[in-house]
């Protein structure tokens, strides 16, 4: 869940990992115990409690979110 975030944290880049509530719960707990920010949530069904411009970049591993559809692509 947070291996990429842990790698970037070692380079002073703060990330937060999101994981669904299924088999990833233990991985999120593991990440939090090591100081890597992580949340449990499903991005396709809820809106995040952050403004749309709160992120500099979004990366999705194996997700089905149509980032470029309907003009919702995050651009700087």
mmCIF file of the N, C-alpha and C atoms, coordinates in Angstrom:
data_MODEL
# 
_entry.id   MODEL 
# 
loop_
_atom_site.group_PDB 
_atom_site.id 
_atom_site.type_symbol 
_atom_site.label_atom_id 
_atom_site.label_alt_id 
_atom_site.label_comp_id 
_atom_site.label_asym_id 
_atom_site.label_entity_id 
_atom_site.label_seq_id 
_atom_site.pdbx_PDB_ins_code 
_atom_site.Cartn_x 
_atom_site.Cartn_y 
_atom_site.Cartn_z 
_atom_site.occupancy 
_atom_site.B_iso_or_equiv 
_atom_site.pdbx_formal_charge 
_atom_site.auth_seq_id 
_atom_site.auth_comp_id 
_atom_site.auth_asym_id 
_atom_site.auth_atom_id 
_atom_site.pdbx_PDB_model_num 
ATOM 1   N N  . UNK A 1 1  ? 0.822   -1.194 0.000   1.00 0.00 ? 1  UNK A N  1 
ATOM 2   C CA . UNK A 1 1  ? 0.000   0.000  0.000   1.00 0.00 ? 1  UNK A CA 1 
ATOM 3   C C  . UNK A 1 1  ? 0.858   1.246  0.000   1.00 0.00 ? 1  UNK A C  1 
ATOM 4   N N  . UNK A 1 2  ? 1.856   1.312  0.841   1.00 0.00 ? 2  UNK A N  1 
ATOM 5   C CA . UNK A 1 2  ? 2.595   2.561  0.999   1.00 0.00 ? 2  UNK A CA 1 
ATOM 6   C C  . UNK A 1 2  ? 4.075   2.441  0.676   1.00 0.00 ? 2  UNK A C  1 
ATOM 7   N N  . UNK A 1 3  ? 4.472   1.442  -0.082  1.00 0.00 ? 3  UNK A N  1 
ATOM 8   C CA . UNK A 1 3  ? 5.897   1.284  -0.376  1.00 0.00 ? 3  UNK A CA 1 
ATOM 9   C C  . UNK A 1 3  ? 6.430   2.445  -1.203  1.00 0.00 ? 3  UNK A C  1 
ATOM 10  N N  . UNK A 1 4  ? 5.632   2.918  -2.170  1.00 0.00 ? 4  UNK A N  1 
ATOM 11  C CA . UNK A 1 4  ? 6.056   4.065  -2.974  1.00 0.00 ? 4  UNK A CA 1 
ATOM 12  C C  . UNK A 1 4  ? 6.112   5.317  -2.106  1.00 0.00 ? 4  UNK A C  1 
ATOM 13  N N  . UNK A 1 5  ? 5.148   5.465  -1.201  1.00 0.00 ? 5  UNK A N  1 
ATOM 14  C CA . UNK A 1 5  ? 5.143   6.599  -0.279  1.00 0.00 ? 5  UNK A CA 1 
ATOM 15  C C  . UNK A 1 5  ? 6.337   6.580  0.654   1.00 0.00 ? 5  UNK A C  1 
ATOM 16  N N  . UNK A 1 6  ? 6.717   5.400  1.129   1.00 0.00 ? 6  UNK A N  1 
ATOM 17  C CA . UNK A 1 6  ? 7.889   5.289  1.999   1.00 0.00 ? 6  UNK A CA 1 
ATOM 18  C C  . UNK A 1 6  ? 9.162   5.634  1.238   1.00 0.00 ? 6  UNK A C  1 
ATOM 19  N N  . UNK A 1 7  ? 9.231   5.221  -0.019  1.00 0.00 ? 7  UNK A N  1 
ATOM 20  C CA . UNK A 1 7  ? 10.390  5.556  -0.844  1.00 0.00 ? 7  UNK A CA 1 
ATOM 21  C C  . UNK A 1 7  ? 10.493  7.071  -1.033  1.00 0.00 ? 7  UNK A C  1 
ATOM 22  N N  . UNK A 1 8  ? 9.373   7.713  -1.341  1.00 0.00 ? 8  UNK A N  1 
ATOM 23  C CA . UNK A 1 8  ? 9.393   9.161  -1.545  1.00 0.00 ? 8  UNK A CA 1 
ATOM 24  C C  . UNK A 1 8  ? 9.630   9.915  -0.244  1.00 0.00 ? 8  UNK A C  1 
ATOM 25  N N  . UNK A 1 9  ? 9.152   9.371  0.883   1.00 0.00 ? 9  UNK A N  1 
ATOM 26  C CA . UNK A 1 9  ? 9.385   10.006 2.175   1.00 0.00 ? 9  UNK A CA 1 
ATOM 27  C C  . UNK A 1 9  ? 10.873  10.079 2.483   1.00 0.00 ? 9  UNK A C  1 
ATOM 28  N N  . UNK A 1 10 ? 11.624  9.077  2.044   1.00 0.00 ? 10 UNK A N  1 
ATOM 29  C CA . UNK A 1 10 ? 13.077  9.102  2.244   1.00 0.00 ? 10 UNK A CA 1 
ATOM 30  C C  . UNK A 1 10 ? 13.738  10.213 1.435   1.00 0.00 ? 10 UNK A C  1 
ATOM 31  N N  . UNK A 1 11 ? 13.018  10.753 0.463   1.00 0.00 ? 11 UNK A N  1 
ATOM 32  C CA . UNK A 1 11 ? 13.512  11.868 -0.358  1.00 0.00 ? 11 UNK A CA 1 
ATOM 33  C C  . UNK A 1 11 ? 12.811  13.180 0.001   1.00 0.00 ? 11 UNK A C  1 
ATOM 34  N N  . UNK A 1 12 ? 12.237  13.237 1.210   1.00 0.00 ? 12 UNK A N  1 
ATOM 35  C CA . UNK A 1 12 ? 11.553  14.430 1.741   1.00 0.00 ? 12 UNK A CA 1 
ATOM 36  C C  . UNK A 1 12 ? 10.342  14.850 0.915   1.00 0.00 ? 12 UNK A C  1 
ATOM 37  N N  . UNK A 1 13 ? 9.633   13.882 0.337   1.00 0.00 ? 13 UNK A N  1 
ATOM 38  C CA . UNK A 1 13 ? 8.383   14.147 -0.380  1.00 0.00 ? 13 UNK A CA 1 
ATOM 39  C C  . UNK A 1 13 ? 7.271   13.457 0.393   1.00 0.00 ? 13 UNK A C  1 
ATOM 40  N N  . UNK A 1 14 ? 6.300   14.227 0.867   1.00 0.00 ? 14 UNK A N  1 
ATOM 41  C CA . UNK A 1 14 ? 5.215   13.681 1.672   1.00 0.00 ? 14 UNK A CA 1 
ATOM 42  C C  . UNK A 1 14 ? 4.090   13.187 0.782   1.00 0.00 ? 14 UNK A C  1 
ATOM 43  N N  . UNK A 1 15 ? 3.655   11.959 1.008   1.00 0.00 ? 15 UNK A N  1 
ATOM 44  C CA . UNK A 1 15 ? 2.567   11.356 0.243   1.00 0.00 ? 15 UNK A CA 1 
ATOM 45  C C  . UNK A 1 15 ? 1.530   10.807 1.214   1.00 0.00 ? 15 UNK A C  1 
ATOM 46  N N  . UNK A 1 16 ? 0.381   10.460 0.686   1.00 0.00 ? 16 UNK A N  1 
ATOM 47  C CA . UNK A 1 16 ? -0.624  9.731  1.462   1.00 0.00 ? 16 UNK A CA 1 
ATOM 48  C C  . UNK A 1 16 ? -1.164  8.618  0.572   1.00 0.00 ? 16 UNK A C  1 
ATOM 49  N N  . UNK A 1 17 ? -1.271  7.427  1.128   1.00 0.00 ? 17 UNK A N  1 
ATOM 50  C CA . UNK A 1 17 ? -1.761  6.271  0.377   1.00 0.00 ? 17 UNK A CA 1 
ATOM 51  C C  . UNK A 1 17 ? -3.201  5.983  0.765   1.00 0.00 ? 17 UNK A C  1 
ATOM 52  N N  . UNK A 1 18 ? -4.022  5.651  -0.218  1.00 0.00 ? 18 UNK A N  1 
ATOM 53  C CA . UNK A 1 18 ? -5.415  5.274  -0.003  1.00 0.00 ? 18 UNK A CA 1 
ATOM 54  C C  . UNK A 1 18 ? -5.562  3.808  -0.366  1.00 0.00 ? 18 UNK A C  1 
ATOM 55  N N  . UNK A 1 19 ? -6.277  3.065  0.441   1.00 0.00 ? 19 UNK A N  1 
ATOM 56  C CA . UNK A 1 19 ? -6.495  1.643  0.170   1.00 0.00 ? 19 UNK A CA 1 
ATOM 57  C C  . UNK A 1 19 ? -7.943  1.293  0.476   1.00 0.00 ? 19 UNK A C  1 
ATOM 58  N N  . UNK A 1 20 ? -8.497  0.336  -0.257  1.00 0.00 ? 20 UNK A N  1 
ATOM 59  C CA . UNK A 1 20 ? -9.874  -0.087 0.023   1.00 0.00 ? 20 UNK A CA 1 
ATOM 60  C C  . UNK A 1 20 ? -9.948  -0.900 1.313   1.00 0.00 ? 20 UNK A C  1 
ATOM 61  N N  . UNK A 1 21 ? -11.142 -0.955 1.866   1.00 0.00 ? 21 UNK A N  1 
ATOM 62  C CA . UNK A 1 21 ? -11.335 -1.721 3.098   1.00 0.00 ? 21 UNK A CA 1 
ATOM 63  C C  . UNK A 1 21 ? -11.578 -3.183 2.729   1.00 0.00 ? 21 UNK A C  1 
ATOM 64  N N  . UNK A 1 22 ? -10.549 -3.901 2.529   1.00 0.00 ? 22 UNK A N  1 
ATOM 65  C CA . UNK A 1 22 ? -10.642 -5.338 2.248   1.00 0.00 ? 22 UNK A CA 1 
ATOM 66  C C  . UNK A 1 22 ? -9.380  -5.991 2.787   1.00 0.00 ? 22 UNK A C  1 
ATOM 67  N N  . UNK A 1 23 ? -8.594  -6.557 1.954   1.00 0.00 ? 23 UNK A N  1 
ATOM 68  C CA . UNK A 1 23 ? -7.375  -7.227 2.409   1.00 0.00 ? 23 UNK A CA 1 
ATOM 69  C C  . UNK A 1 23 ? -6.240  -6.256 2.707   1.00 0.00 ? 23 UNK A C  1 
ATOM 70  N N  . UNK A 1 24 ? -6.427  -4.962 2.441   1.00 0.00 ? 24 UNK A N  1 
ATOM 71  C CA . UNK A 1 24 ? -5.351  -3.988 2.630   1.00 0.00 ? 24 UNK A CA 1 
ATOM 72  C C  . UNK A 1 24 ? -5.343  -3.345 4.017   1.00 0.00 ? 24 UNK A C  1 
ATOM 73  N N  . UNK A 1 25 ? -6.298  -3.669 4.881   1.00 0.00 ? 25 UNK A N  1 
ATOM 74  C CA . UNK A 1 25 ? -6.360  -3.034 6.195   1.00 0.00 ? 25 UNK A CA 1 
ATOM 75  C C  . UNK A 1 25 ? -5.074  -3.240 6.986   1.00 0.00 ? 25 UNK A C  1 
ATOM 76  N N  . UNK A 1 26 ? -4.528  -4.447 6.970   1.00 0.00 ? 26 UNK A N  1 
ATOM 77  C CA . UNK A 1 26 ? -3.292  -4.724 7.699   1.00 0.00 ? 26 UNK A CA 1 
ATOM 78  C C  . UNK A 1 26 ? -2.125  -3.938 7.111   1.00 0.00 ? 26 UNK A C  1 
ATOM 79  N N  . UNK A 1 27 ? -2.102  -3.759 5.796   1.00 0.00 ? 27 UNK A N  1 
ATOM 80  C CA . UNK A 1 27 ? -1.023  -3.003 5.162   1.00 0.00 ? 27 UNK A CA 1 
ATOM 81  C C  . UNK A 1 27 ? -1.094  -1.529 5.538   1.00 0.00 ? 27 UNK A C  1 
ATOM 82  N N  . UNK A 1 28 ? -2.312  -0.981 5.654   1.00 0.00 ? 28 UNK A N  1 
ATOM 83  C CA . UNK A 1 28 ? -2.458  0.414  6.070   1.00 0.00 ? 28 UNK A CA 1 
ATOM 84  C C  . UNK A 1 28 ? -1.975  0.573  7.503   1.00 0.00 ? 28 UNK A C  1 
ATOM 85  N N  . UNK A 1 29 ? -2.342  -0.346 8.381   1.00 0.00 ? 29 UNK A N  1 
ATOM 86  C CA . UNK A 1 29 ? -1.873  -0.304 9.768   1.00 0.00 ? 29 UNK A CA 1 
ATOM 87  C C  . UNK A 1 29 ? -0.353  -0.389 9.821   1.00 0.00 ? 29 UNK A C  1 
ATOM 88  N N  . UNK A 1 30 ? 0.235   -1.248 9.017   1.00 0.00 ? 30 UNK A N  1 
ATOM 89  C CA . UNK A 1 30 ? 1.689   -1.399 8.946   1.00 0.00 ? 30 UNK A CA 1 
ATOM 90  C C  . UNK A 1 30 ? 2.342   -0.086 8.513   1.00 0.00 ? 30 UNK A C  1 
ATOM 91  N N  . UNK A 1 31 ? 1.761   0.571  7.517   1.00 0.00 ? 31 UNK A N  1 
ATOM 92  C CA . UNK A 1 31 ? 2.300   1.848  7.036   1.00 0.00 ? 31 UNK A CA 1 
ATOM 93  C C  . UNK A 1 31 ? 2.212   2.914  8.120   1.00 0.00 ? 31 UNK A C  1 
ATOM 94  N N  . UNK A 1 32 ? 1.060   3.003  8.788   1.00 0.00 ? 32 UNK A N  1 
ATOM 95  C CA . UNK A 1 32 ? 0.882   4.013  9.831   1.00 0.00 ? 32 UNK A CA 1 
ATOM 96  C C  . UNK A 1 32 ? 1.847   3.805  10.991  1.00 0.00 ? 32 UNK A C  1 
ATOM 97  N N  . UNK A 1 33 ? 2.115   2.571  11.343  1.00 0.00 ? 33 UNK A N  1 
ATOM 98  C CA . UNK A 1 33 ? 3.054   2.282  12.431  1.00 0.00 ? 33 UNK A CA 1 
ATOM 99  C C  . UNK A 1 33 ? 4.463   2.735  12.092  1.00 0.00 ? 33 UNK A C  1 
ATOM 100 N N  . UNK A 1 34 ? 4.773   2.853  10.824  1.00 0.00 ? 34 UNK A N  1 
ATOM 101 C CA . UNK A 1 34 ? 6.100   3.286  10.389  1.00 0.00 ? 34 UNK A CA 1 
ATOM 102 C C  . UNK A 1 34 ? 6.155   4.758  10.005  1.00 0.00 ? 34 UNK A C  1 
ATOM 103 N N  . UNK A 1 35 ? 5.070   5.479  10.255  1.00 0.00 ? 35 UNK A N  1 
ATOM 104 C CA . UNK A 1 35 ? 5.063   6.920  10.016  1.00 0.00 ? 35 UNK A CA 1 
ATOM 105 C C  . UNK A 1 35 ? 4.735   7.341  8.604   1.00 0.00 ? 35 UNK A C  1 
ATOM 106 N N  . UNK A 1 36 ? 4.258   6.416  7.782   1.00 0.00 ? 36 UNK A N  1 
ATOM 107 C CA . UNK A 1 36 ? 3.876   6.745  6.406   1.00 0.00 ? 36 UNK A CA 1 
ATOM 108 C C  . UNK A 1 36 ? 2.377   7.022  6.389   1.00 0.00 ? 36 UNK A C  1 
ATOM 109 N N  . UNK A 1 37 ? 1.939   8.212  5.961   1.00 0.00 ? 37 UNK A N  1 
ATOM 110 C CA . UNK A 1 37 ? 0.505   8.522  5.945   1.00 0.00 ? 37 UNK A CA 1 
ATOM 111 C C  . UNK A 1 37 ? -0.274  7.574  5.035   1.00 0.00 ? 37 UNK A C  1 
ATOM 112 N N  . UNK A 1 38 ? -1.405  7.079  5.535   1.00 0.00 ? 38 UNK A N  1 
ATOM 113 C CA . UNK A 1 38 ? -2.251  6.173  4.761   1.00 0.00 ? 38 UNK A CA 1 
ATOM 114 C C  . UNK A 1 38 ? -3.689  6.282  5.254   1.00 0.00 ? 38 UNK A C  1 
ATOM 115 N N  . UNK A 1 39 ? -4.637  6.059  4.362   1.00 0.00 ? 39 UNK A N  1 
ATOM 116 C CA . UNK A 1 39 ? -6.065  6.096  4.677   1.00 0.00 ? 39 UNK A CA 1 
ATOM 117 C C  . UNK A 1 39 ? -6.747  4.884  4.078   1.00 0.00 ? 39 UNK A C  1 
ATOM 118 N N  . UNK A 1 40 ? -7.874  4.514  4.677   1.00 0.00 ? 40 UNK A N  1 
ATOM 119 C CA . UNK A 1 40 ? -8.725  3.491  4.077   1.00 0.00 ? 40 UNK A CA 1 
ATOM 120 C C  . UNK A 1 40 ? -9.929  4.202  3.493   1.00 0.00 ? 40 UNK A C  1 
ATOM 121 N N  . UNK A 1 41 ? -10.168 4.010  2.221   1.00 0.00 ? 41 UNK A N  1 
ATOM 122 C CA . UNK A 1 41 ? -11.302 4.642  1.560   1.00 0.00 ? 41 UNK A CA 1 
ATOM 123 C C  . UNK A 1 41 ? -11.363 4.216  0.108   1.00 0.00 ? 41 UNK A C  1 
ATOM 124 N N  . UNK A 1 42 ? -12.540 4.322  -0.467  1.00 0.00 ? 42 UNK A N  1 
ATOM 125 C CA . UNK A 1 42 ? -12.721 3.962  -1.869  1.00 0.00 ? 42 UNK A CA 1 
ATOM 126 C C  . UNK A 1 42 ? -12.931 5.244  -2.660  1.00 0.00 ? 42 UNK A C  1 
ATOM 127 N N  . UNK A 1 43 ? -11.990 5.581  -3.515  1.00 0.00 ? 43 UNK A N  1 
ATOM 128 C CA . UNK A 1 43 ? -12.039 6.847  -4.238  1.00 0.00 ? 43 UNK A CA 1 
ATOM 129 C C  . UNK A 1 43 ? -13.173 6.915  -5.244  1.00 0.00 ? 43 UNK A C  1 
ATOM 130 N N  . UNK A 1 44 ? -13.628 5.801  -5.723  1.00 0.00 ? 44 UNK A N  1 
ATOM 131 C CA . UNK A 1 44 ? -14.675 5.817  -6.738  1.00 0.00 ? 44 UNK A CA 1 
ATOM 132 C C  . UNK A 1 44 ? -16.052 6.099  -6.155  1.00 0.00 ? 44 UNK A C  1 
ATOM 133 N N  . UNK A 1 45 ? -16.225 5.934  -4.844  1.00 0.00 ? 45 UNK A N  1 
ATOM 134 C CA . UNK A 1 45 ? -17.559 6.080  -4.268  1.00 0.00 ? 45 UNK A CA 1 
ATOM 135 C C  . UNK A 1 45 ? -17.715 7.253  -3.318  1.00 0.00 ? 45 UNK A C  1 
ATOM 136 N N  . UNK A 1 46 ? -16.619 7.875  -2.899  1.00 0.00 ? 46 UNK A N  1 
ATOM 137 C CA . UNK A 1 46 ? -16.717 9.019  -1.995  1.00 0.00 ? 46 UNK A CA 1 
ATOM 138 C C  . UNK A 1 46 ? -15.853 10.155 -2.513  1.00 0.00 ? 46 UNK A C  1 
ATOM 139 N N  . UNK A 1 47 ? -16.176 11.347 -2.081  1.00 0.00 ? 47 UNK A N  1 
ATOM 140 C CA . UNK A 1 47 ? -15.326 12.488 -2.413  1.00 0.00 ? 47 UNK A CA 1 
ATOM 141 C C  . UNK A 1 47 ? -14.373 12.715 -1.248  1.00 0.00 ? 47 UNK A C  1 
ATOM 142 N N  . UNK A 1 48 ? -13.134 12.962 -1.557  1.00 0.00 ? 48 UNK A N  1 
ATOM 143 C CA . UNK A 1 48 ? -12.147 13.189 -0.514  1.00 0.00 ? 48 UNK A CA 1 
ATOM 144 C C  . UNK A 1 48 ? -12.432 14.500 0.204   1.00 0.00 ? 48 UNK A C  1 
ATOM 145 N N  . UNK A 1 49 ? -12.127 14.570 1.490   1.00 0.00 ? 49 UNK A N  1 
ATOM 146 C CA . UNK A 1 49 ? -12.386 15.801 2.243   1.00 0.00 ? 49 UNK A CA 1 
ATOM 147 C C  . UNK A 1 49 ? -11.308 16.863 2.039   1.00 0.00 ? 49 UNK A C  1 
ATOM 148 N N  . UNK A 1 50 ? -10.740 16.916 0.850   1.00 0.00 ? 50 UNK A N  1 
ATOM 149 C CA . UNK A 1 50 ? -9.704  17.887 0.527   1.00 0.00 ? 50 UNK A CA 1 
ATOM 150 C C  . UNK A 1 50 ? -10.128 18.673 -0.708  1.00 0.00 ? 50 UNK A C  1 
ATOM 151 N N  . UNK A 1 51 ? -9.707  19.935 -0.820  1.00 0.00 ? 51 UNK A N  1 
ATOM 152 C CA . UNK A 1 51 ? -9.999  20.690 -2.053  1.00 0.00 ? 51 UNK A CA 1 
ATOM 153 C C  . UNK A 1 51 ? -9.342  20.023 -3.263  1.00 0.00 ? 51 UNK A C  1 
ATOM 154 N N  . UNK A 1 52 ? -9.915  20.227 -4.430  1.00 0.00 ? 52 UNK A N  1 
ATOM 155 C CA . UNK A 1 52 ? -9.397  19.561 -5.628  1.00 0.00 ? 52 UNK A CA 1 
ATOM 156 C C  . UNK A 1 52 ? -7.976  19.984 -5.972  1.00 0.00 ? 52 UNK A C  1 
ATOM 157 N N  . UNK A 1 53 ? -7.545  21.144 -5.565  1.00 0.00 ? 53 UNK A N  1 
ATOM 158 C CA . UNK A 1 53 ? -6.182  21.602 -5.863  1.00 0.00 ? 53 UNK A CA 1 
ATOM 159 C C  . UNK A 1 53 ? -5.220  21.381 -4.692  1.00 0.00 ? 53 UNK A C  1 
ATOM 160 N N  . UNK A 1 54 ? -5.589  20.505 -3.763  1.00 0.00 ? 54 UNK A N  1 
ATOM 161 C CA . UNK A 1 54 ? -4.738  20.248 -2.603  1.00 0.00 ? 54 UNK A CA 1 
ATOM 162 C C  . UNK A 1 54 ? -3.562  19.332 -2.944  1.00 0.00 ? 54 UNK A C  1 
ATOM 163 N N  . UNK A 1 55 ? -3.619  18.682 -4.095  1.00 0.00 ? 55 UNK A N  1 
ATOM 164 C CA . UNK A 1 55 ? -2.586  17.726 -4.471  1.00 0.00 ? 55 UNK A CA 1 
ATOM 165 C C  . UNK A 1 55 ? -1.768  18.261 -5.637  1.00 0.00 ? 55 UNK A C  1 
ATOM 166 N N  . UNK A 1 56 ? -0.463  18.043 -5.581  1.00 0.00 ? 56 UNK A N  1 
ATOM 167 C CA . UNK A 1 56 ? 0.402   18.398 -6.699  1.00 0.00 ? 56 UNK A CA 1 
ATOM 168 C C  . UNK A 1 56 ? 0.391   17.306 -7.761  1.00 0.00 ? 56 UNK A C  1 
ATOM 169 N N  . UNK A 1 57 ? 0.133   16.077 -7.329  1.00 0.00 ? 57 UNK A N  1 
ATOM 170 C CA . UNK A 1 57 ? 0.151   14.956 -8.252  1.00 0.00 ? 57 UNK A CA 1 
ATOM 171 C C  . UNK A 1 57 ? -0.715  13.834 -7.681  1.00 0.00 ? 57 UNK A C  1 
ATOM 172 N N  . UNK A 1 58 ? -1.327  13.061 -8.555  1.00 0.00 ? 58 UNK A N  1 
ATOM 173 C CA . UNK A 1 58 ? -2.074  11.871 -8.136  1.00 0.00 ? 58 UNK A CA 1 
ATOM 174 C C  . UNK A 1 58 ? -1.554  10.679 -8.922  1.00 0.00 ? 58 UNK A C  1 
ATOM 175 N N  . UNK A 1 59 ? -1.358  9.574  -8.236  1.00 0.00 ? 59 UNK A N  1 
ATOM 176 C CA . UNK A 1 59 ? -0.887  8.346  -8.873  1.00 0.00 ? 59 UNK A CA 1 
ATOM 177 C C  . UNK A 1 59 ? -1.809  7.222  -8.439  1.00 0.00 ? 59 UNK A C  1 
ATOM 178 N N  . UNK A 1 60 ? -2.255  6.441  -9.378  1.00 0.00 ? 60 UNK A N  1 
ATOM 179 C CA . UNK A 1 60 ? -3.183  5.358  -9.068  1.00 0.00 ? 60 UNK A CA 1 
ATOM 180 C C  . UNK A 1 60 ? -2.609  4.046  -9.593  1.00 0.00 ? 60 UNK A C  1 
ATOM 181 N N  . UNK A 1 61 ? -2.430  3.112  -8.712  1.00 0.00 ? 61 UNK A N  1 
ATOM 182 C CA . UNK A 1 61 ? -1.907  1.803  -9.093  1.00 0.00 ? 61 UNK A CA 1 
ATOM 183 C C  . UNK A 1 61 ? -3.053  0.809  -9.166  1.00 0.00 ? 61 UNK A C  1 
ATOM 184 N N  . UNK A 1 62 ? -3.294  0.276  -10.351 1.00 0.00 ? 62 UNK A N  1 
ATOM 185 C CA . UNK A 1 62 ? -4.341  -0.718 -10.583 1.00 0.00 ? 62 UNK A CA 1 
ATOM 186 C C  . UNK A 1 62 ? -5.733  -0.231 -10.194 1.00 0.00 ? 62 UNK A C  1 
ATOM 187 N N  . UNK A 1 63 ? -6.079  0.979  -10.550 1.00 0.00 ? 63 UNK A N  1 
ATOM 188 C CA . UNK A 1 63 ? -7.421  1.468  -10.246 1.00 0.00 ? 63 UNK A CA 1 
ATOM 189 C C  . UNK A 1 63 ? -8.201  1.667  -11.540 1.00 0.00 ? 63 UNK A C  1 
ATOM 190 N N  . UNK A 1 64 ? -9.479  1.859  -11.411 1.00 0.00 ? 64 UNK A N  1 
ATOM 191 C CA . UNK A 1 64 ? -10.343 2.018  -12.577 1.00 0.00 ? 64 UNK A CA 1 
ATOM 192 C C  . UNK A 1 64 ? -10.933 3.421  -12.651 1.00 0.00 ? 64 UNK A C  1 
ATOM 193 N N  . UNK A 1 65 ? -10.267 4.395  -12.067 1.00 0.00 ? 65 UNK A N  1 
ATOM 194 C CA . UNK A 1 65 ? -10.763 5.766  -12.074 1.00 0.00 ? 65 UNK A CA 1 
ATOM 195 C C  . UNK A 1 65 ? -10.440 6.403  -13.421 1.00 0.00 ? 65 UNK A C  1 
ATOM 196 N N  . UNK A 1 66 ? -11.442 6.897  -14.144 1.00 0.00 ? 66 UNK A N  1 
ATOM 197 C CA . UNK A 1 66 ? -11.200 7.549  -15.441 1.00 0.00 ? 66 UNK A CA 1 
ATOM 198 C C  . UNK A 1 66 ? -10.728 8.992  -15.231 1.00 0.00 ? 66 UNK A C  1 
ATOM 199 N N  . UNK A 1 67 ? -9.444  9.183  -14.914 1.00 0.00 ? 67 UNK A N  1 
ATOM 200 C CA . UNK A 1 67 ? -8.930  10.504 -14.556 1.00 0.00 ? 67 UNK A CA 1 
ATOM 201 C C  . UNK A 1 67 ? -9.162  11.543 -15.646 1.00 0.00 ? 67 UNK A C  1 
ATOM 202 N N  . UNK A 1 68 ? -9.076  11.176 -16.904 1.00 0.00 ? 68 UNK A N  1 
ATOM 203 C CA . UNK A 1 68 ? -9.202  12.144 -17.984 1.00 0.00 ? 68 UNK A CA 1 
ATOM 204 C C  . UNK A 1 68 ? -10.601 12.313 -18.529 1.00 0.00 ? 68 UNK A C  1 
ATOM 205 N N  . UNK A 1 69 ? -11.552 11.567 -18.021 1.00 0.00 ? 69 UNK A N  1 
ATOM 206 C CA . UNK A 1 69 ? -12.915 11.618 -18.539 1.00 0.00 ? 69 UNK A CA 1 
ATOM 207 C C  . UNK A 1 69 ? -13.688 12.784 -17.919 1.00 0.00 ? 69 UNK A C  1 
ATOM 208 N N  . UNK A 1 70 ? -14.553 13.386 -18.696 1.00 0.00 ? 70 UNK A N  1 
ATOM 209 C CA . UNK A 1 70 ? -15.437 14.472 -18.242 1.00 0.00 ? 70 UNK A CA 1 
ATOM 210 C C  . UNK A 1 70 ? -14.676 15.707 -17.767 1.00 0.00 ? 70 UNK A C  1 
ATOM 211 N N  . UNK A 1 71 ? -13.469 15.915 -18.242 1.00 0.00 ? 71 UNK A N  1 
ATOM 212 C CA . UNK A 1 71 ? -12.710 17.110 -17.881 1.00 0.00 ? 71 UNK A CA 1 
ATOM 213 C C  . UNK A 1 71 ? -12.271 17.131 -16.433 1.00 0.00 ? 71 UNK A C  1 
ATOM 214 N N  . UNK A 1 72 ? -12.103 15.965 -15.819 1.00 0.00 ? 72 UNK A N  1 
ATOM 215 C CA . UNK A 1 72 ? -11.738 15.918 -14.405 1.00 0.00 ? 72 UNK A CA 1 
ATOM 216 C C  . UNK A 1 72 ? -10.260 15.661 -14.180 1.00 0.00 ? 72 UNK A C  1 
ATOM 217 N N  . UNK A 1 73 ? -9.474  15.676 -15.237 1.00 0.00 ? 73 UNK A N  1 
ATOM 218 C CA . UNK A 1 73 ? -8.045  15.423 -15.102 1.00 0.00 ? 73 UNK A CA 1 
ATOM 219 C C  . UNK A 1 73 ? -7.418  16.518 -14.252 1.00 0.00 ? 73 UNK A C  1 
ATOM 220 N N  . UNK A 1 74 ? -6.592  16.144 -13.292 1.00 0.00 ? 74 UNK A N  1 
ATOM 221 C CA . UNK A 1 74 ? -5.945  17.122 -12.414 1.00 0.00 ? 74 UNK A CA 1 
ATOM 222 C C  . UNK A 1 74 ? -4.792  17.758 -13.169 1.00 0.00 ? 74 UNK A C  1 
ATOM 223 N N  . UNK A 1 75 ? -4.866  19.044 -13.352 1.00 0.00 ? 75 UNK A N  1 
ATOM 224 C CA . UNK A 1 75 ? -3.813  19.781 -14.065 1.00 0.00 ? 75 UNK A CA 1 
ATOM 225 C C  . UNK A 1 75 ? -3.290  20.900 -13.183 1.00 0.00 ? 75 UNK A C  1 
ATOM 226 N N  . UNK A 1 76 ? -2.006  21.232 -13.294 1.00 0.00 ? 76 UNK A N  1 
ATOM 227 C CA . UNK A 1 76 ? -1.463  22.340 -12.483 1.00 0.00 ? 76 UNK A CA 1 
ATOM 228 C C  . UNK A 1 76 ? -1.983  23.679 -12.939 1.00 0.00 ? 76 UNK A C  1 
# 
